[in-house]
Amino acid sequence: MPQNNYNQSQQEFKEFREKLYQSFNYRRDTVMDLVDALAANTTARSPVELSLSPLFKREYSALYKGIQQMSRTTQTDSTEAIKNQKSHFPARLRAIAELIPTPQQKQFYLS
């Protein structure tokens, strides 16, 4: 029985990563490396520390390019394209929100 829960959790995690990956327009692999580095090093105090993680397989400069370009919509972002970048945030939020359990209403007892 526990194996089924593990397999289900593993599949849900893979689906989450794929949805998150697809929500980035450019430098998807770089940004996912950054996500992995952030997950593995929650005490990093700078991007430099994240770029030193074994999970971040790229050069230091790729980190900044990935952050800067992860939501670009075209090769030469116009003013209109920059406005449209906001449309990718809902996809990221949906991917994350699907994993967050619905809050249960608290019951208060009066004594």
Secondary structure, DSSP 8 states (H G I E B T S, - for coil): -HHHHHHHHHHHHHHHHHHHHHT--S-HHHHHHHHHHHHH-TT--SHHHHHTSTT--S-HHHHHHHHHHTT--STT--HHHHHHGGGHHHHHHHHHHTTS-----------
